[in-house]
Amino acid sequence: MTIDGLPMAVPAQDLPARVRIHEVGARDGLQNEKSAVPTEVKAEFIRRLADAGLTTIEATSFVHPKWVPQLADAEQLFPQVSGLPVELPVLVPNQRGLDRALALGARRVAVFASATESFAKANLNRTVDESLAVFDPVVRQAKDADAHVRGYVSMCFGDPWEGPVPVHQVVRVSKALMDMGCDELSLGDTIGVATPGHVLALLSALNEEGVPTNVIGVHFHDTYGQALANTHAALQHGVSTVDASAGGLGGCPYAKSATGNLATEDLVWMLQGLGIETGVDLGRLTATSVWMAEQLGRPSPSRTVRALSHKDQ
C-alpha cells in the first residue's frame, strides 16, 4: 500500500531521533461509537496494531459500563490480548477500576483529570480538586503494585463551556498529577483548538515549574486541522511521545465538539518524512485501519489511509 521511496526522508534539525507512538484507537477511538464493537473485533484490532509495529497500545478502560457502555467488556477483552509483546495501558477512573485492572495483570494504567471545572463535572461528576483527591490513592496503590502510571489532562487548550483555558490552570493540574507519583503526562487538546504557539507556551510553562519534557506526551484532536502542526511544534520542543489513533478514530462522549484524534497513519507519514524512527510499518497499519473501517461500516477519516488505500484499488 505504500509508495516506493515516499515520503522522501528529509531530516530537520533539533528533532527527536525516535518517537514513541501511544496508540489510542482501541480505547479512545472506539469509546464514542454509537453501537458496541464485538470483543473479538477489538482483540483482533489490537493484535493487528501490534503486528504493524506499535509498541504501546491503549487497550480499554475499566470504567463503570453505565458511563462508557462501549467499553463494558474490559474484563473479557484484556485477557485475550495480555500475552502480546507490547505495552497495554488501560484507563482506571477510580479505586475499583484499578483493582479490576490489577487483578487481570495490567501493569500500565492511566488516570484522567481535567484542567477545567466544567469538563470535570461533565466527565467525572466532581470538581477538579475532588477528582484529584480521588486519584491520589489510586496512583499510590498503582505505584505500590509496580505499575506504570500515566496522567491524562484534558481540555488543556480550550473548553466548550469555558472557552480559553489559562496556561497556569493546566500547569497546576499537571503538577498535582506528577506530585502524586505519575510517571508521565499526556496533554489533551480534547476539542482540537490548540495552535503551535499555544503548545510551545504550555510546554515551556511546565518546564519552568519543574516538569521535564521527557515525561510529557501530547494528544491532539484534528477538529480545525491543526493536529500535525501542533505535533511538529511539540517535537521541536523535544517531546518524543505522541498519542494517535489508527485511522483517525475517536472523539469524546462528554465533549460533543471533539472530533477524531490525530490519525496514526498521518503522524507516521510525517515522521517518516522527517527521518524520525517509529518502528511502525505504514503499509500494515494502513491495512489494519482499512479492515477496521470495514468492521465499522464507514471509510477511515485519515487522509493517509485514503490516499494509500485508493492507490491500491
N, C-alpha and C positions, 0 to 999 in steps of 0.2 A: 504493500500500500504506500510505501514511501517513495519519493522521487530520488533516484540516484544522485548523490552529490549535493542535495539540497535539504535543509538550508545550508549554504556555504558558511563554514565556521570562520568568523572574523572576531577574534577576541578583543575585548575592550580592557583598558587598564583599570586596576583597583577594584576588580570584582572578585567574588569568591571563586575558587577553582572548582568547587563542587557544591551542589545544593541538595539538601535532603528534602524530598517532597513528602509532605504529610498528607496522604490521600484520604479524603473525607467522603468520597462518593457513596460508600455503603452505609454510612450513618447520616451525615448531614445531607447527602444527596437524595436519600430515599425517605427521610422523615416527613417530607412535605407532600408525598404522593397522596392522591385522593383515595386510592384503594391500596390495601396491603399487598406487598410483593411477597410471593411464597418464599418460605425459609430456604428451600432448596435452590431457588434462583439467587438469593442473596449470597449463599455459601459459594455457589459457582462463580458469581461475580467477583468475590474476594479471591478465590483461587486463581482466576484469570488475571486479576490485577497483580497478584504475586508473581505469576508466570511472566508477566510483562516487565518485571524488574523492580516494582515498587517494594520498598522495604519497611515502610510504616503505613499501615492501612487501618484506619479507624473502623472498627467492626460494627459497633452497635451502642446502644445506650440502655443502662439499667434504670430507667425512669419508670414511674408508675404508668401502666398501659392506658389509664384514663387520660393522661396528658399527651402522650405520643403513641397512639394505638398502632401506628405503622411499625414501631419497634418493640411490640409486645412479645416478640418471640426471642428475646435476648438469650434466655436460658436454653432454648433449642438450637439457636444459631451458633453460639460461641464454641460449644464442644465440637461442632462439625469443622471448624477452621483452626482450632487452637494448636493443632500439630504442624501448621505451616511454618517454614523457616523465616518468618517475618515478625516484626513487632505489630501487635494488635491492640492498640489503645481502645478503651471503652469509656463512655461518659458515666459518671456517678453523681447524681444530684444531691445525695444525702447519705446518712449512715447506712440506711437499709440498702440503698443501691450499691454502696461499697461492699457490704457484707455479701451480697449476691454475686458480685463480680469476683471477689477474692475466693469465694467458695468454688468457683469454676476454674480457678487457676490464673485469672487475669493478673498481669504484672505491670501493666501500664494503664493508668486511669487518668481521667480529666474531670475537673470541676468547672462550672460555667457561671461566671459572675457577670454583672452588668456595670457599666460606667454611669448609667443614668437611673434615676428613681422610677421613671415611667416604665422602662423595659424590665426592671427588676420586679415591679409589681405585676406586669403582664406575663412575664416568663416564669417567675419564681414565687409570685404572690407574697413577696416580702419587700422590705426596704433594702437598699444597698447594704447598710450596716448589718441588718438582720441576716441577710444571706451570707455575708462574710462570717458572721458568728456561727452559722450552721456549717460552713465549710471548714472552719478551723480544726475541730476534732476529726473530721473526715480526712483532711490532709495528714494530720499527725498519725492517725491509725494506719493510713496507707503507707507512710514512711516507715512506721514500726514494722510493717509487713514486707519491707524492702521493695515496695512498688515505686515506680517512677510516676511522678505526678505532674500533669500539665494544667496550667491555669488559663482558661479562656476568659477574655474580657470582651464583651460585646458592646456595640454602639460606641466604638472608640472615636468615630469621626463625625457622627451625626445621628440624630434620633428622630423618628417620625412624629413624635409628640412634642419634644422639647427643642427641636432644631439643632443649632450648633452645640457641640459638646466641648467645654473648655479643656485644654490640654492638661491642666493641673488636676482636673477631676479624674481623668483616665490614669494619670500617674499615681494618684492616691490609691485607687483600687488595685492597680498593678503591684505597687509596693506592698500592699497588705497581703496579697497572694504570695509574693516572694518571701515576705517575713514569716508566713505560716510554714514555709518549707517547700513550696512548689519548685520543681526542677527547671521548668521552662514556662514561658508565657506565649500565648497566641493572641495577637491584637486583631480584633474583628471589626471589619468595616461592614456591619450587618446589612445596611441598606445601600451600600455601594456609592456613597457620596464623597469619598476621600479623593484628594488630588495630591500629586507628588510633593509639593511644598509642605502640605499639612503632614504627610507621612514623615518627612525628614524632621519637622519640628517636634513631633511626638517622640520619635526615636532619640533625638538629641536631649529632650527633656528627661526621658527615662535614664539615659546615661548620666546626666547631671545629678540625678537622685540615687545613683549607685546601682542601677540595673544594667548589667553589661549586655552588649549586643549579642553575644554568643548564646544567651538564654532566650532570645526573642525570636518568635516566628510571626509571620504575617498571614492574614486570612482576608482576602478581598473578594467582594462580590462585584459583578460587572454591570450593574444597573445603568450606569452612564458611560460604559465603555472605557473605564479608567483602570481596570484591574491590572493589566500588563504594565501600564505606565507607572502605577503605584508600586508594583513589584520591582520594577527596574530601579526606582528610587531607593527602595529598601535594600536592594543588592548593593547599590553604590555606597550605602551607609555601612555595609558589612554583614547584613542579615543573610544567613545561609539556610534557613528553614522556611519553606513556603507551603502553605496549605493550598490544596487544589482538589477539584472533584472531577473524576473521569467523565468525559462527555459534557461537562458543564452542568451536571445535575444539581438540583437543590434550590433551597430558598430558606424561609424561616416561618414556621406556623404562627408565630406570635408577632411578626412584623410583615404585614401584607405587601409593603413596598419593596421587600427584599426579593430580588430576582436571583438567577443562578449564580453559583460560585464560579470563580475563575476555573476554566476548563483545564484539566491536567495536560491535554494534548497541546493546547495553545501555549501553555507555560513551557512544556518540553521543547516545542519548536523554537521559541525564543531563546531558551537556554542553550540549545544546540548551536544556534546561530552565533551566540556569544562565546562559544567554545567552553561552556561550563558543563562539567560532568554531572549526570544524574543517575546513571545505571539503568535507565528506562529504555526499553525497546519501543520506539514510537509506533512501529507497524503493529506489534502485538497489542499495544494499548489501544490504538485506533480500532482494531478488530474487536476488542473487548467492548468498547463503547458502542460500536455498531450493533453487536449482539445484544447489549443491554437495552439499546433503543428499541430493538425488535420485541424484547420482552415487555417493554412499557407501551408499545404501540404508537410511538411517535419518533420523529427524527431527532438526532442529537443537536443541541444548540451550538456545539463547538464548531467554530469556523474551520479549524484544522481537520476535525473529523469529517466535516462535509467535503472539504477540498480533497482529502486523500481518498475517501471512500468513493467520491464521484469519479476520480481518475480511474478507479479500479473497475468501474461498471462498463 
